Amino acid sequence: MSLPIEIRLQVTAIVLAEELSFTRAADRLKITQPALSKRIVELESRVGFAIFKRDHRTVELTNAGQVFIRGCKDSSALLEKAVRLASATIDDSVQ
């Protein structure tokens, strides 16, 4: 496994997990379906396991994928909180 995993790859996985459709996920991310597929292949290669089971008609999370997506959502929430807290500490005179 090669870490760290880029935020854009985590967001891509989260959106695909929410949509369970490459078409809808690509639309939400404002990227093409081939670009989305490439990101998912890259992510799965980096983590070393399948996150999604997919065929031409369906997309679903693997058991490992469910755990991974939960972790990505937790990570995203922590990052958002860090940005919020840091922004609240900015001295107006420094801006």
Sequence and secondary structure as in RCSB ss.txt:
>XXXX:A:sequence
MSLPIEIRLQVTAIVLAEELSFTRAADRLKITQPALSKRIVELESRVGFAIFKRDHRTVELTNAGQVFIRGCKDS
SALLEKAVRLASATIDDSVQ
>XXXX:A:secstr
      HHHHHHHHHHHHH  HHHHHHHHTS HHHHHHHHHHHHHHHTS SEEE SS EEE HHHHHHHHHHHHH
HHHHHHHHHHHHHT  TTT 
